[in-house]
Amino acid sequence: MKAVIMAAGEGKRMRPLTYNRPKVMLPVAGKPILEHLLVEMKQAGIKEFVFVAGYHEEKVKEYFDTGEKWEVNIEYVTQVEQAGTADAVRIVENYVDDRFVVTNGDIIIDSKDIKAITEGSGNSIGLFKVDDPNGLGTVEIKGDFIKRVHEKVEKPPSNLANTGFYLFTRDIFKAIAQTPLSRRDEYELTDSIQWLIDNNIKVAYRELQRWMDTSYPWDLLIANEYLLADLDSDIHGEVEKNAVIKGAISVGKGSVIRSGSYISGPVVIGKDCVIGPNCYIRPSTAIGNGCHVGAAVEIKNSIIMNGSKIPHLSYVGDSIIGEDCNLGAGTKVANLKLNNKEISIEGKDTGRRKLGVIMGDGVETGINSSINVGTIVGSNSRIGPGTFVSGNLPPKSRVFVSKSN
């Protein structure tokens, strides 16, 4: 059986993190979201893949290549225009057999659930029961089958979320051919599924035990914590004398944990990193390749992407730091409001009481700069010494404090 993974989208709601990469290549727990999905699907017995790529497709192809590293085979199809999920499936018609899997590339799902769905014989959707269905696609069911599929609606009819994981027969291509443009000027796969139902082609469902969607930057922090909970210790780098490591820690080749560092897992540290001396890395932190975390730095529940440096006297909590950032000495990131209330970003409720900065690639901060809770810093921005920043800074922003004698 082949699996079609839809990986063509930018993920505009993830900006500034997606300016230089597609959403599926954002890292959680030390690996791209798409790699976590690929590994789970392989464990479920699927070894043939078609990646529908588009936005920054070179990043996907460069990382995964033919799939040999994972002992799978990957083919690529380019979705030239982002014309919707139904269009993404339409262009793979000549690549799949009578039964095949289709999935969004930005979800977290378990191999046991994948296996359960793929054991079906007809069309099927993976569902997940959520507490709050607002902002999610939902379904209505009747007995063992789907009655109606809803895209995001103002008043969801149920708390059964459409997970974006499907098993299809070739009937789906008939449905896609009859699918009109939606109000968003896209060809929606959910409309194609509804066409199947309306034309007496049954669509079954399976409730999943584990599933997570990643729509917003703060969802990456949730997914990171979720996946790191299953981490096993795996240390390939050097741990100097008097460094303390507690819990599950993964350290890549070429990395060194300097004396006096205290690391409390679960924590992932990539290849060729220098950690310490005398730093404190707290649970649910993932540090990419080639990073430097120096003296008197504390990092908690954060994602630090490849090549970034936090050399000394800094605090970063509940944050995402993009690639190749450099935080000046004494840079502090606030992550909790004084009133202890949940944090909103540009009017969107994050559902989190603790959230620091979402920082794009190539950002530099000067010494003793301060970043407020829930701040977005666009890629390649510069924040001057002693500066306090808050809100949403566009890419290439320059923020400096002018001081007169």
C-alpha positions as CSV (number, residue, x, y, z in Angstrom):
1,M,0.0,0.0,0.0
2,K,1.2,3.5,-0.8
3,A,0.8,6.6,1.3
4,V,0.3,10.0,-0.2
5,I,1.6,12.8,2.1
6,M,0.4,16.3,1.4
7,A,3.4,18.5,2.1
8,A,3.0,21.4,-0.4
9,G,1.7,24.1,1.9
10,E,3.6,27.0,3.4
11,G,1.6,27.2,6.7
12,K,1.0,31.0,6.8
13,R,-0.3,30.8,10.3
14,M,3.2,29.5,11.3
15,R,5.0,32.7,10.1
16,P,7.7,33.8,10.7
17,L,8.9,30.1,11.1
18,T,7.8,29.1,7.6
19,Y,9.5,31.9,5.5
20,N,12.4,29.6,4.7
21,R,10.8,26.2,4.9
22,P,7.5,24.4,4.5
23,K,5.4,23.8,7.5
24,V,6.1,20.0,7.5
25,M,9.8,20.7,7.9
26,L,9.4,22.5,11.2
27,P,11.2,20.7,14.0
28,V,9.6,19.1,17.0
29,A,11.5,16.8,19.4
30,G,14.6,17.1,17.2
31,K,13.1,16.1,13.9
32,P,10.8,17.6,11.2
33,I,7.1,17.0,11.7
34,L,7.1,15.1,8.5
35,E,9.9,12.7,9.7
36,H,7.9,11.7,12.8
37,L,4.9,10.9,10.5
38,L,7.1,8.9,8.1
39,V,8.5,6.8,10.9
40,E,5.1,6.0,12.4
41,M,3.8,5.0,9.0
42,K,6.7,2.8,8.4
43,Q,6.2,1.1,11.7
44,A,2.6,0.5,10.6
45,G,4.0,-1.4,7.5
46,I,3.8,1.3,4.8
47,K,7.1,1.6,2.8
48,E,5.9,3.3,-0.4
49,F,5.3,7.0,-0.3
50,V,4.3,9.8,-2.6
51,F,5.2,13.3,-1.3
52,V,3.1,16.1,-2.8
53,A,5.5,19.0,-2.4
54,G,5.4,22.6,-3.5
55,Y,6.4,25.5,-1.3
56,H,10.2,25.3,-0.7
57,E,10.0,21.7,-2.0
58,E,13.8,21.7,-2.2
59,K,13.9,21.5,1.6
60,V,11.8,18.3,1.6
61,K,13.8,16.7,-1.2
62,E,17.1,17.6,0.2
63,Y,16.3,16.1,3.6
64,F,14.4,12.9,2.6
65,D,15.8,12.2,-0.9
66,T,14.7,8.8,-2.0
67,G,13.9,7.6,1.5
68,E,16.8,5.1,1.6
69,K,17.9,6.4,5.1
70,W,14.5,5.2,6.5
71,E,14.4,2.0,4.3
72,V,11.4,3.3,2.4
73,N,10.8,4.5,-1.2
74,I,9.7,8.1,-1.8
75,E,8.4,9.6,-5.0
76,Y,7.7,13.3,-5.5
77,V,4.9,15.1,-7.3
78,T,4.9,18.9,-7.4
79,Q,1.8,20.9,-6.8
80,V,2.6,24.0,-8.8
81,E,-0.3,26.1,-7.5
82,Q,-1.7,25.7,-4.0
83,A,-5.1,24.8,-5.3
84,G,-6.3,22.8,-2.3
85,T,-6.2,19.4,-0.9
86,A,-8.4,17.8,-3.5
87,D,-6.1,19.1,-6.2
88,A,-3.1,17.6,-4.3
89,V,-4.8,14.2,-4.4
90,R,-5.9,14.6,-8.1
91,I,-2.3,15.0,-9.3
92,V,-1.2,11.6,-7.8
93,E,-3.9,9.6,-9.7
94,N,-1.2,7.8,-11.8
95,Y,1.0,7.0,-8.8
96,V,-1.4,4.9,-6.6
97,D,-3.2,1.6,-6.7
98,D,-6.7,0.6,-5.8
99,R,-6.4,1.4,-2.1
100,F,-4.1,4.0,-0.7
101,V,-3.6,6.3,2.3
102,V,-3.8,10.1,2.1
103,T,-2.7,12.3,5.0
104,N,-1.8,15.8,5.9
105,G,1.9,16.1,6.5
106,D,1.6,18.3,9.6
107,I,-0.1,15.9,12.0
108,I,1.2,13.8,14.9
109,I,-0.3,10.3,14.8
110,D,0.5,6.8,16.2
111,S,1.5,3.8,14.2
112,K,-1.2,1.6,15.9
113,D,-3.9,4.0,14.7
114,I,-2.5,4.0,11.2
115,K,-2.4,0.2,11.1
116,A,-6.1,0.0,12.3
117,I,-7.3,2.4,9.5
118,T,-5.3,0.7,6.8
119,E,-6.8,-2.7,7.6
120,G,-10.1,-1.4,6.3
121,S,-11.3,-2.3,2.8
122,G,-13.2,0.8,1.7
123,N,-13.0,4.6,2.2
124,S,-12.4,5.7,5.7
125,I,-11.6,8.8,7.8
126,G,-9.6,8.9,11.0
127,L,-11.5,10.9,13.7
128,F,-10.4,12.2,17.1
129,K,-12.7,13.2,19.9
130,V,-11.7,16.7,21.1
131,D,-12.9,18.9,24.0
132,D,-13.1,22.0,21.8
133,P,-13.9,21.5,18.1
134,N,-13.8,25.2,17.2
135,G,-11.3,25.9,14.4
136,L,-11.3,22.2,13.4
137,G,-13.0,20.3,10.6
138,T,-15.7,18.0,12.1
139,V,-18.1,15.3,11.0
140,E,-21.5,13.9,11.7
141,I,-21.8,10.2,11.9
142,K,-24.6,7.7,11.6
143,G,-23.9,4.2,12.8
144,D,-20.6,3.0,11.4
145,F,-20.4,5.6,8.7
146,I,-19.9,9.3,8.0
147,K,-23.1,11.2,7.4
148,R,-21.7,14.7,6.7
149,V,-18.3,16.3,6.6
150,H,-17.8,19.9,7.7
151,E,-14.9,22.3,7.1
152,K,-14.3,24.7,9.9
153,V,-17.7,26.1,10.8
154,E,-18.9,28.6,13.4
155,K,-21.0,26.1,15.3
156,P,-19.4,22.6,15.0
157,P,-22.0,19.9,14.9
158,S,-19.9,17.4,17.0
159,N,-16.7,17.1,18.9
160,L,-15.4,14.5,16.4
161,A,-12.5,16.2,14.6
162,N,-11.4,15.2,11.1
163,T,-7.8,14.3,11.6
164,G,-6.7,14.7,7.9
165,F,-5.8,11.0,7.7
166,Y,-7.7,8.9,5.1
167,L,-8.0,5.6,3.4
168,F,-9.3,5.8,-0.1
169,T,-10.3,3.7,-3.0
170,R,-10.0,5.0,-6.6
171,D,-13.6,6.3,-6.2
172,I,-12.1,9.4,-4.7
173,F,-10.9,10.5,-8.2
174,K,-14.4,10.4,-9.5
175,A,-15.4,12.6,-6.6
176,I,-12.6,15.0,-7.2
177,A,-13.6,15.4,-10.8
178,Q,-17.0,16.6,-9.6
179,T,-15.7,18.9,-6.9
180,P,-16.3,22.7,-7.4
181,L,-14.2,25.5,-6.1
182,S,-14.9,26.3,-2.5
183,R,-15.4,29.8,-1.0
184,R,-11.7,29.9,-0.4
185,D,-11.1,29.4,-4.1
186,E,-9.6,25.9,-3.5
187,Y,-10.7,22.4,-4.3
188,E,-11.4,20.9,-0.9
189,L,-10.9,17.2,-0.2
190,T,-13.7,17.3,2.3
191,D,-16.1,18.4,-0.5
192,S,-14.9,15.4,-2.5
193,I,-15.6,13.1,0.4
194,Q,-19.1,14.6,0.8
195,W,-19.7,13.9,-2.9
196,L,-18.9,10.2,-2.2
197,I,-21.5,10.1,0.6
198,D,-24.1,11.9,-1.4
199,N,-23.7,9.4,-4.2
200,N,-24.2,6.4,-2.0
201,I,-20.5,5.4,-1.7
202,K,-20.0,4.7,2.0
203,V,-17.3,6.3,4.0
204,A,-16.4,4.6,7.3
205,Y,-14.5,6.1,10.2
206,R,-12.1,5.0,12.9
207,E,-11.6,6.9,16.2
208,L,-7.9,7.5,16.8
209,Q,-6.3,7.1,20.2
210,R,-3.5,9.6,19.6
211,W,-3.5,12.6,17.3
212,M,-2.4,16.2,17.3
213,D,-2.7,19.0,14.7
214,T,0.0,21.7,14.3
215,S,-1.7,24.9,13.1
216,Y,0.0,27.6,15.1
217,P,3.6,28.1,16.4
218,W,2.5,27.3,20.0
219,D,1.2,24.0,18.8
220,L,4.8,23.1,18.1
221,L,5.6,23.5,21.8
222,I,2.7,21.1,22.7
223,A,3.8,18.6,20.1
224,N,7.4,18.9,21.3
225,E,6.4,18.1,24.9
226,Y,4.1,15.3,23.7
227,L,6.8,13.5,21.6
228,L,9.6,14.1,24.1
229,A,7.6,12.2,26.8
230,D,8.5,9.0,24.9
231,L,12.2,9.8,24.6
232,D,14.8,7.2,25.4
233,S,18.3,8.3,26.5
234,D,20.8,8.1,23.7
235,I,24.1,9.8,24.2
236,H,26.6,9.9,21.4
237,G,28.5,13.1,22.4
238,E,30.8,13.9,25.2
239,V,29.7,14.6,28.8
240,E,32.4,16.2,30.8
241,K,33.1,15.5,34.5
242,N,30.8,17.4,36.9
243,A,28.0,17.9,34.3
244,V,24.7,16.5,35.6
245,I,22.1,14.8,33.4
246,K,18.8,13.6,34.8
247,G,16.0,11.8,33.0
248,A,15.9,11.0,29.3
249,I,18.5,12.8,27.3
250,S,19.5,12.4,23.6
251,V,22.8,14.0,22.6
252,G,24.1,13.9,19.0
253,K,27.5,13.1,17.7
254,G,30.2,15.8,18.0
255,S,28.3,17.5,20.8
256,V,29.9,18.3,24.2
257,I,28.2,18.9,27.5
258,R,30.6,21.1,29.5
259,S,31.3,20.8,33.2
260,G,28.8,22.4,35.5
261,S,25.9,22.1,33.2
262,Y,22.7,20.7,34.6
263,I,20.3,19.0,32.1
264,S,16.9,17.7,33.3
265,G,15.1,15.6,30.7
266,P,13.4,14.9,28.5
267,V,15.8,16.9,26.4
268,V,17.1,16.5,22.8
269,I,20.4,18.0,21.8
270,G,21.5,17.7,18.2
271,K,24.9,17.1,16.6
272,D,28.0,19.4,17.0
273,C,26.6,21.5,19.8
274,V,28.5,23.1,22.7
275,I,26.4,23.1,25.9
276,G,27.8,25.0,28.9
277,P,29.7,25.3,31.0
278,N,27.4,26.1,33.9
279,C,24.0,26.3,32.1
280,Y,20.6,24.9,33.0
281,I,18.4,23.1,30.5
282,R,15.0,22.2,31.8
283,P,12.5,19.5,30.5
284,S,10.8,19.5,27.1
285,T,13.6,21.3,25.4
286,A,14.8,20.4,21.9
287,I,18.1,21.9,20.6
288,G,19.1,21.5,17.0
289,N,22.4,20.9,15.3
290,G,25.4,23.2,15.7
291,C,23.9,25.2,18.6
292,H,25.8,26.9,21.4
293,V,24.2,27.3,24.9
294,G,26.7,29.0,27.1
295,A,27.4,30.0,30.7
296,A,24.6,31.0,33.0
297,V,21.9,30.4,30.4
298,E,18.6,28.8,31.4
299,I,16.3,27.2,28.7
300,K,13.0,25.7,29.5
301,N,10.3,24.0,27.4
302,S,11.6,25.5,24.1
303,I,12.7,24.6,20.6
304,I,16.0,26.0,19.5
305,M,16.6,25.5,15.8
306,N,19.9,24.6,14.0
307,G,22.9,27.0,14.3
308,S,21.5,29.3,17.0
309,K,23.6,30.7,19.8
310,I,22.6,31.7,23.3
311,P,26.1,32.2,24.6
312,H,25.7,33.7,28.1
313,L,23.5,35.1,30.9
314,S,20.2,34.6,29.2
315,Y,16.7,33.1,29.9
316,V,14.6,31.5,27.2
317,G,11.3,29.9,28.3
318,D,8.3,28.4,26.4
319,S,9.8,29.8,23.1
320,I,10.8,28.9,19.6
321,I,14.1,30.3,18.3
322,G,14.6,30.0,14.5
323,E,17.8,29.0,12.8
324,D,21.1,30.9,13.0
325,C,19.9,33.3,15.7
326,N,22.3,35.0,18.1
327,L,21.1,36.3,21.5
328,G,23.4,38.8,23.1
329,A,24.5,38.5,26.7
330,G,21.7,39.1,29.2
331,T,18.9,38.6,26.7
332,K,15.8,37.7,28.7
333,V,12.5,36.3,27.4
334,A,9.4,36.8,29.5
335,N,6.9,33.9,29.4
336,L,4.3,34.7,32.0
337,K,2.0,37.7,32.5
338,L,1.9,39.4,35.8
339,N,-1.9,38.8,36.0
340,N,-1.3,35.1,35.3
341,K,-3.9,35.1,32.5
342,E,-3.8,33.2,29.2
343,I,-1.7,34.8,26.4
344,S,-3.1,36.0,23.1
345,I,-1.2,36.8,19.9
346,E,-2.8,39.2,17.5
347,G,-6.2,38.5,19.0
348,K,-5.8,34.7,18.8
349,D,-6.1,33.0,22.1
350,T,-3.2,30.6,22.5
351,G,-4.7,28.7,25.4
352,R,-1.4,29.0,27.2
353,R,-0.5,30.9,30.4
354,K,3.2,30.6,29.5
355,L,4.5,31.6,26.1
356,G,7.7,33.5,25.3
357,V,8.9,34.5,21.9
358,I,8.3,33.1,18.4
359,M,11.5,34.1,16.6
360,G,12.3,33.7,12.9
361,D,15.6,32.8,11.4
362,G,18.7,35.0,11.6
363,V,17.6,37.3,14.4
364,E,20.2,39.0,16.6
365,T,19.7,40.7,19.9
366,G,22.0,43.1,21.7
367,I,23.1,42.8,25.4
368,N,20.5,43.1,28.1
369,S,17.6,43.1,25.6
370,S,14.2,42.1,26.9
371,I,11.4,40.3,25.0
372,N,7.8,40.4,26.3
373,V,5.4,37.5,26.5
374,G,3.8,36.3,23.3
375,T,6.1,38.4,21.0
376,I,6.7,37.5,17.4
377,V,10.1,38.6,15.9
378,G,10.4,38.4,12.2
379,S,13.3,36.8,10.4
380,N,16.6,38.8,10.1
381,S,15.6,41.4,12.6
382,R,18.0,43.3,14.9
383,I,17.1,44.2,18.5
384,G,19.6,46.7,20.0
385,P,21.2,46.6,23.4
386,G,18.9,47.4,26.4
387,T,15.8,47.3,24.2
388,F,12.4,46.1,25.3
389,V,10.3,44.6,22.5
390,S,6.7,43.4,22.4
391,G,4.0,42.6,19.8
392,N,4.7,41.5,16.2
393,L,7.9,42.7,14.6
394,P,7.9,42.3,10.8
395,P,10.9,40.6,9.0
396,K,14.1,42.7,8.9
397,S,12.9,45.0,11.7
398,R,15.5,47.3,13.4
399,V,14.6,48.2,17.0
400,F,17.1,50.3,19.0
401,V,16.8,52.6,22.0
402,S,18.2,56.1,21.5
403,K,19.8,57.4,24.6
404,S,21.0,61.0,25.0
405,N,23.6,62.0,27.6
